[in-house]
């Protein structure tokens, strides 16, 4: 699987082959935004993406039609 994250302007922010890599990236985004994890509601990385107005998609990179 390939996890793709887009900002609210529909610009690709990254592609990740594991959820752990996606979580690390989103931690970096959170830090760049000046948000402290301990002071935010408890979110999964997917909930956090939604809460900041971004979105994500999952691509099956093992299918014959994937690029």
N, C-alpha and C positions, 0 to 999 in steps of 0.2 A: 504494500500500500504506500501511496505517496500522499502526504498531507500538505495542502497548499493554503496559505493564509493571505488574505487580501485586506487592504485598508478600506476605509469608507469611501474612497475615490476609485475603488475597484482596481487598484494597483497591486500587483503581486509583491508581497513582502517577504516571501520565502517558501521553499519547498523542503519538506522533511520526511525522511524515510522511517522515522520512529516517533512515537508520541513523546518519548523522553527528550528528543532533540527539539520538538515543538515546544514542550514545556520550558526548556532552557531558553529558547528564543523569546517566548512570551515573558519570562522573568526579566530578560534584558529590556524588553519593551516597557514593562511595568516600571523598571528602574529609571529608564530614560524619561518617562512621563512624570517622574518624581513621586510615584506612588509607593508607599511602604506596604509590603505584603501583610504585615501584622495589623495594620490599621484598616484594611479592606475587608469586606465580607468574604467568607470562605468560598471561593469559586474553583471549579476545575479550570484548566486552561481553556477549554471550549466555552465555558460560561463566561470567562473573562473576555475572550475574543468578542463574544456577542455584546457584553456589557459596555465595551468601548466603541461599538458600532462597526466593528470589522466582521468579516465572515470567513468561512473556511470550507474547503471541499476535500473529499477523499477520492483519489484516483487509483484504480486497480492497475498497477504497473506490471502485472503479470498476465493481463489479458492480451490477446492477439491484436486488439484495436488500439492499445495504448501506444503513446509516442515517447 
